[in-house]
């Protein structure tokens, strides 16, 4: 993985230093922010070299959700992981709806954090290195750039949107098993990840609805099917 520089936004000084020390020992260059505004400033100064953002949700000045929303206005591809004590399903779904790639509830193990961070960065790197361009009805899909283009209008996809659309396209006109899809993209087929995937399927349906020849079908009890007539 070429890019190892990340932003860690954590207002708990002890936890922030602990995470920074651990991730540094694993080869990451960690830029530590203690407030939401600091995290945004670091992002703007270093975005060309960043591999991911680790955002605590509850921070002074701006919370993690607000930081992620501002980042996603101009950057749909950088991996974002929320780290937070807010573990309710609605909190997690809000995070994924904003465009997060993963969500870790405190307390979590260092090994789990490292595994999830490497996973989202690996997916992002794989997508960036892909070179194919695909025609989907009236759309052009560029997975290497995480772009969906319709009549000259470009929609930049989030990492999760891109990974899910890529899998749908690779299996177009075939039924995709729900559990296998969850394990392939989310790493686990638990109930919460299933709810999250449903959110992303709905987003992709909305994006593709401009072309009536394209449809994502729910196959009851099985999974999904991308139909291109």
N, C-alpha and C positions, 0 to 999 in steps of 0.2 A: 504494500500500500504506500503510494508515494507521499500523500499528505498526512502528516501526523500532528499538525497544529490545531488545537481546539480552544474554544472559550468555555470556561467553567464559571457560571454565575451562581454564587452561593453566599448568602449573607451571614451564615453561621461561620464565624472565623475559624473555629477549631475543625469543623467538618470540612470547610473549604481547603484548609491547609493539609488535612489528612488525605482528601481526594487528590489534591494537586501532587502531593508527594508520591502517592501510589501510582497515578497515571504517568508521572514523570519517570518513575522507575521502569515503566513498561514501554518507554520510548516516545511518549507524547511530549510535545511542547505545549504547556498549559498556560493560558492567559486567564488570570483569576479576576473576576469582577464581584464586588460586594453589593452592588445595586443594579437595578434594571437599566438606568441611564449609562452606567459604566459599561455594562454589557453591550449596549447599542453602540457606544463610542468605540469600543474595541473591535466590534464587528465591522464598522465602517472603515476603520483604519487598516484592518488586516484581512478583509473578506476575500481577496484574491488568493490568499494562502491557507485559508481555513478548511479543515476537514469535517468539522461538526460543531454544534452548540449543545452544551449541557446546561439546562436552565432550571433553577429552582423556581417553583411557582410563586411562593410568598416571599417577595423582596421589597425593600424600600424603594420609593420613587416610582418605579414601574414594576408590576408583577411579571412573572414569566410569560403568561398568556399575552400580555400587551407587547412584550419584547418580540415574541414569535410572530405576532400579527404584523408588526412593523417590518420585520425581516422578510416575511412572505409577500409583502407588497412588491418587492423587487427581486426576490430570490426564492424560487420555488424548489430548488434542487438541493441546497445544503441540508444535510441531516440534522434534525433537532430531536433531542431527547429531554423530556421533562423529568426532573427528580424532585419529589415532593412528598409531604406527609398527607396531602389531600388524596385519599384513596377511594372516594365514592365513585361509582360508575359514571355519574353525570359529569364529575370533574374530569375523568379520563376521556369520556366522549367529547367533551369540549376541547380538550387538548388535541385529540386526533382531528376534530373538525377544523381547527385552526391550521393544521398541517404538520403536526408532530409525526415523527417516524416511530417513536417508542415512548414509553411512560413507565418510570420506575418509582414504586412507592416505598418511602422510608419506613422502617429500616431495610436496607438491602445489602447484599454481600458485595465486596469489591470484585470478586470473580464474575458475578452476574453483570455488574456494571461494565466490566471490561469486555465480556462476551457480547453484550448488546451493542456497545459502542463499535466494536470491530465489525459486527454484523451489518449495521446500518452504513458504515463507511465502505465496507466491501461491496454492498449492493450499489451504492452511489458510484464507486469507482468502476464497477463492471458496466454500468449504464453509460458512463462517460467514455469508455473505451470501445463501445459498440459502434459500428460504422454503417448500419443498414438504414434505409429509408423505405417506408411501407405506405402503399396507397390503401386507404380504407374508404371505399365509396368516394365521396367528395372531399374527404380529408386526406392530408398527408401527415403521417406519423413518423417522427424522428426520435427513436428511443435514446440514441446517443446524446441528443440535446434535450431530452425530456420535453419535446415540443409536439403539440397537436395543432395543425394549421388548417383553417377553413376559409376559403376565398380570400386568402392573403392575411387573414387575422390569426395571430399567433397566441396560443394559450400555453404558458409554461406549466408543466405538471410537477406536482410534488413527488418526492421519492417513492412514496407508497402508491400514488396514483399511477406513476410510470411503471412500477413493478407489476401492478395488477393489470394494467392495460397491455403490457408486453405479454404477460401470460395468457390473457384472453386472446390476443392476436395470434400467438403461436399455436393456440388450440381453436382457432376460429371454426365455426360450424360443428364443433364437437362439444360434448358435455364435459365440463370441468368439475371434478369432485370437490365439494366444499371443504372437507377436512384436509385433503391434500393441498388445496390452494392456501388454506390458513397456515399449514406447516411450512409451505414453501416461502411464504412472504412474511408471516408474523412469527414463525418459529414454534407456534403452539396453537392447537385447535380448541382452546378453552372458550367458554361462553363469552367472556368479555371481548376477546379478539374477534369472535364471530360478529358481535355487535359492531365493532369497529370496521370490519370488512364490509358490512352492510352499508355503512355510511359512505365508504369509498365507492362501492358499486353504484349507489344513488348519484354520487357526484359524476361518475363516468357516464351514466345514463343521460344526465342533464347535458353534459358536454357534447355527447354524440347525437342528441335529439335533433340537431339542426339538419341532419341527413336522415330522412325517413326510411331509407333502405338499410339502416343499421339498427340493430336492437340487441340488448342484453336481456335474455330470458332467465327467469327463475325456473329451475327444474325441481319441482317439489320433492323434498326428501333426498335430493342428490347434490345439486349445485347450480352452476350457471352455464349459459351457452351464448356466445357471441355469434349473432346471425348477420351476415352481409349478403343481401339479395343481389 
